[in-house]
Amino acid sequence: QVQLVESGERLAQAGGSLRLSCAASGRTFSTYAMGWFRQTPGKEREFVAAISWTADSTYYADSVKGRFTMSRDNAKNTVYLQMNSLKQEDTAVYYCAASRGYFGETAYEYDYWGQGTQVTVSS
């Protein structure tokens, strides 16, 4: 069982930056690939970024490529999402997720989810 808790600054102006963190419980964090997803009201959960078990591979949605960077610190059981050049359309609830055997963009392949944190980007 893995518990995930998202945290970080949640308000920014367009063009600004935010960094989200996701802390995981347990001693097997390094065996999980991790992902970030986001969701707005009335829409399906959308893939944002993923990082492999050892952080040697990352994968981004086209909508955030070049602006967002995902990283992980296995010693701290934490993943991060650095969000730069924010746009109003980045406003959403952001979720981190963990997968034991999958690295990619498909939400249902992830085994554990955080509770989500609201990110709001104003004009």
Backbone as numpy.savetxt, mean C-alpha at the origin, in Angstrom:
# Nx Ny Nz CAx CAy CAz Cx Cy Cz
-1.39 -16.31 11.20 -2.23 -15.11 11.20 -1.35 -13.86 11.20
-1.71 -12.91 10.38 -0.98 -11.65 10.28 -1.97 -10.51 10.48
-1.62 -9.60 11.34 -2.43 -8.38 11.51 -1.67 -7.21 10.92
-2.40 -6.39 10.18 -1.80 -5.26 9.48 -2.46 -3.96 9.95
-1.64 -2.95 10.24 -2.16 -1.68 10.70 -1.52 -0.56 9.89
-2.35 0.18 9.16 -1.85 1.30 8.36 -1.76 2.56 9.22
-0.82 3.43 8.90 -0.70 4.71 9.60 0.01 5.70 8.68
0.00 6.97 9.10 0.69 8.00 8.33 -0.15 9.24 8.18
0.48 10.30 7.68 -0.25 11.53 7.39 -1.30 11.24 6.34
-2.45 11.88 6.44 -3.55 11.50 5.56 -4.12 12.66 4.76
-3.58 13.85 4.96 -4.08 15.01 4.24 -2.94 15.68 3.51
-3.18 16.06 2.28 -2.16 16.76 1.51 -2.82 17.60 0.43
-2.09 18.55 -0.06 -2.55 19.34 -1.20 -2.05 18.69 -2.48
-2.73 18.97 -3.56 -2.28 18.47 -4.85 -0.85 18.94 -5.12
-0.05 18.00 -5.60 1.36 18.30 -5.83 2.24 17.96 -4.65
1.64 17.71 -3.52 2.38 17.40 -2.32 2.71 15.93 -2.17
3.19 15.57 -0.98 3.63 14.21 -0.70 3.07 13.70 0.62
2.91 12.40 0.69 2.53 11.71 1.90 3.27 10.38 1.95
3.46 9.86 3.16 4.01 8.52 3.29 3.12 7.71 4.22
2.68 6.57 3.72 1.91 5.64 4.52 2.82 4.51 5.00
2.52 4.02 6.19 3.22 2.86 6.74 2.20 1.77 7.02
2.66 0.55 6.98 1.82 -0.59 7.33 2.67 -1.53 8.18
2.31 -1.63 9.45 3.04 -2.49 10.37 2.35 -3.84 10.48
3.14 -4.90 10.43 2.61 -6.26 10.48 3.03 -6.95 11.77
2.11 -7.75 12.30 2.44 -8.56 13.46 3.07 -9.87 12.99
3.66 -10.59 13.91 4.16 -11.91 13.58 5.63 -11.93 13.22
6.19 -13.14 13.24 7.61 -13.30 13.00 7.93 -13.80 11.60
6.90 -13.90 10.75 7.12 -14.44 9.41 6.86 -13.40 8.33
7.02 -12.14 8.68 6.72 -11.05 7.76 7.49 -11.18 6.46
8.73 -11.60 6.53 9.57 -11.68 5.34 9.13 -12.76 4.36
8.20 -13.60 4.76 7.69 -14.65 3.87 6.43 -14.20 3.12
6.01 -12.95 3.33 4.83 -12.43 2.67 5.19 -11.37 1.65
4.64 -11.50 0.46 4.64 -10.38 -0.47 3.57 -9.40 0.01
3.79 -8.14 -0.24 2.89 -7.12 0.28 2.35 -6.25 -0.85
1.15 -5.75 -0.64 0.54 -4.89 -1.64 -0.16 -3.71 -1.01
-0.34 -2.67 -1.79 -1.19 -1.53 -1.43 -2.31 -1.46 -2.45
-3.51 -1.24 -1.93 -4.69 -1.07 -2.75 -5.42 0.18 -2.28
-6.34 0.67 -3.09 -7.16 1.81 -2.67 -8.57 1.65 -3.20
-9.47 2.35 -2.53 -10.87 2.23 -2.90 -11.59 3.53 -2.63
-12.44 3.92 -3.59 -13.31 5.07 -3.42 -14.75 4.58 -3.42
-15.66 5.38 -2.86 -17.06 4.94 -2.74 -17.65 4.54 -4.10
-18.28 3.39 -4.11 -18.96 2.93 -5.32 -18.06 2.27 -6.33
-16.78 2.15 -6.02 -15.85 1.53 -6.96 -15.18 0.32 -6.34
-14.68 -0.56 -7.19 -13.96 -1.73 -6.69 -12.59 -1.32 -6.17
-12.08 -2.19 -5.31 -10.75 -1.95 -4.79 -9.74 -2.01 -5.94
-8.82 -1.04 -5.95 -7.91 -0.86 -7.06 -6.48 -1.12 -6.61
-5.74 -1.87 -7.40 -4.35 -2.13 -7.11 -3.53 -0.85 -7.25
-2.58 -0.68 -6.32 -1.68 0.47 -6.37 -0.24 0.02 -6.58
0.23 -0.87 -5.69 1.64 -1.28 -5.76 1.81 -2.60 -5.03
2.88 -3.31 -5.38 3.21 -4.55 -4.69 4.73 -4.67 -4.59
5.16 -5.40 -3.58 6.58 -5.63 -3.38 6.79 -7.08 -3.01
7.85 -7.66 -3.54 8.11 -9.07 -3.31 8.66 -9.32 -1.91
8.81 -10.58 -1.58 9.21 -11.01 -0.25 10.53 -10.37 0.19
11.49 -10.31 -0.74 12.81 -9.79 -0.38 13.04 -8.38 -0.91
11.99 -7.76 -1.41 12.04 -6.39 -1.93 12.87 -6.26 -3.20
13.17 -7.36 -3.86 13.95 -7.23 -5.10 13.08 -6.91 -6.30
11.76 -6.99 -6.11 10.85 -6.63 -7.21 9.72 -5.78 -6.68
9.35 -4.78 -7.46 8.18 -3.96 -7.17 7.36 -3.84 -8.45
6.09 -3.54 -8.24 5.14 -3.51 -9.36 4.13 -2.42 -9.06
3.86 -1.56 -10.06 2.99 -0.42 -9.82 1.88 -0.34 -10.86
0.76 0.20 -10.42 -0.30 0.52 -11.36 0.18 1.68 -12.24
-0.29 1.70 -13.46 0.11 2.76 -14.38 -0.24 4.14 -13.84
-1.33 4.22 -13.10 -1.81 5.50 -12.60 -0.89 6.13 -11.56
-0.02 5.32 -10.95 0.88 5.85 -9.91 2.35 5.69 -10.26
2.63 5.03 -11.35 4.02 4.77 -11.73 4.78 6.08 -11.90
5.95 6.15 -11.30 6.75 7.36 -11.36 6.45 8.36 -10.26
5.33 8.16 -9.56 4.95 9.07 -8.47 4.99 8.39 -7.10
4.65 7.11 -7.06 4.61 6.37 -5.80 5.77 5.37 -5.76
6.27 5.16 -4.55 7.32 4.17 -4.34 6.98 3.32 -3.14
7.01 2.01 -3.34 6.74 1.09 -2.25 8.06 0.48 -1.80
8.22 0.34 -0.49 9.42 -0.26 0.06 9.04 -1.07 1.29
9.99 -1.84 1.79 9.74 -2.62 3.00 11.01 -2.71 3.83
10.79 -2.86 5.12 11.88 -3.08 6.06 11.51 -4.33 6.85
12.09 -5.45 6.47 11.72 -6.71 7.12 12.15 -6.76 8.58
13.18 -6.01 8.94 13.61 -5.98 10.34 12.56 -5.28 11.22
11.79 -4.39 10.62 10.77 -3.65 11.36 9.36 -4.16 11.07
9.25 -5.20 10.25 7.93 -5.74 9.87 7.02 -4.64 9.31
7.57 -3.80 8.46 6.82 -2.64 7.98 7.03 -2.44 6.47
5.95 -2.07 5.81 6.03 -1.61 4.42 5.61 -0.16 4.36
6.09 0.50 3.35 5.83 1.93 3.19 5.32 2.22 1.78
4.56 3.28 1.68 4.15 3.79 0.38 4.43 5.28 0.37
5.47 5.68 -0.33 5.80 7.09 -0.50 5.03 7.61 -1.70
4.22 8.61 -1.47 3.35 9.15 -2.52 3.75 10.58 -2.81
4.26 10.83 -3.99 4.68 12.17 -4.41 3.80 12.66 -5.55
3.89 13.94 -5.81 3.12 14.57 -6.90 1.66 14.15 -6.83
1.10 14.25 -5.65 -0.27 13.78 -5.43 -1.28 14.54 -6.27
-2.31 13.82 -6.66 -3.42 14.38 -7.42 -4.71 14.18 -6.64
-5.70 14.98 -6.95 -6.99 14.83 -6.26 -7.54 13.42 -6.48
-7.30 12.84 -7.63 -7.82 11.50 -7.90 -7.11 10.41 -7.10
-6.08 10.77 -6.33 -5.46 9.81 -5.42 -6.24 9.70 -4.11
-7.22 10.56 -3.93 -8.06 10.49 -2.73 -8.80 9.16 -2.68
-8.63 8.44 -1.59 -9.23 7.10 -1.45 -8.90 6.56 -0.07
-9.53 5.44 0.27 -9.10 4.66 1.43 -8.01 3.71 0.94
-6.87 3.76 1.60 -5.73 2.93 1.21 -5.60 1.74 2.16
-5.42 0.57 1.57 -5.29 -0.67 2.33 -3.95 -1.33 2.03
-3.33 -1.88 3.05 -2.20 -2.76 2.77 -2.68 -4.20 2.91
-1.99 -5.09 2.22 -2.38 -6.48 2.18 -1.14 -7.37 2.12
-1.29 -8.60 2.62 -0.18 -9.56 2.66 -0.59 -10.84 1.95
0.35 -11.40 1.22 0.11 -12.65 0.50 1.26 -13.60 0.72
0.91 -14.85 1.09 1.96 -15.84 1.35 2.59 -16.35 0.05
1.78 -16.51 -0.97 2.31 -17.16 -2.16 2.09 -16.42 -3.46
1.70 -15.14 -3.38 1.34 -14.41 -4.59 1.97 -13.03 -4.56
2.46 -12.60 -5.72 3.02 -11.26 -5.87 2.39 -10.67 -7.12
1.47 -9.72 -6.90 0.81 -9.17 -8.08 -0.31 -8.23 -7.73
-1.21 -8.02 -8.70 -2.22 -6.98 -8.58 -3.63 -7.47 -8.29
-3.81 -8.76 -8.12 -5.16 -9.31 -7.93 -5.52 -9.33 -6.47
-6.54 -8.55 -6.10 -6.87 -8.38 -4.69 -7.24 -9.69 -4.00
-8.02 -10.54 -4.66 -8.49 -11.75 -3.97 -7.38 -12.75 -3.71
-6.21 -12.56 -4.28 -5.10 -13.45 -4.02 -4.39 -13.13 -2.70
-4.71 -11.99 -2.12 -4.07 -11.60 -0.87 -4.82 -12.21 0.31
-4.05 -12.61 1.32 -4.61 -13.38 2.44 -5.06 -12.51 3.61
-4.36 -11.41 3.84 -4.65 -10.58 5.01 -4.71 -9.11 4.57
-5.58 -8.37 5.27 -5.81 -6.96 4.94 -5.80 -6.11 6.19
-5.31 -4.87 6.05 -5.45 -3.90 7.10 -6.84 -3.30 7.09
-7.08 -2.42 8.04 -8.41 -1.83 8.18 -8.62 -0.65 7.23
-7.55 -0.16 6.65 -7.64 0.95 5.71 -7.44 2.29 6.38
-6.91 3.24 5.62 -6.74 4.60 6.11 -7.12 5.57 5.01
-7.88 6.59 5.37 -8.36 7.56 4.38 -7.24 8.54 4.02
-7.00 8.70 2.74 -6.08 9.71 2.23 -6.89 10.71 1.42
-6.72 11.99 1.74 -7.45 13.04 1.05 -6.48 14.04 0.47
-6.62 14.29 -0.83 -5.78 15.25 -1.52 -6.67 16.40 -1.98
-6.37 17.58 -1.51 -7.20 18.75 -1.84 -6.55 19.56 -2.96
-7.36 20.39 -3.58 -6.84 21.20 -4.69 -6.09 22.43 -4.19
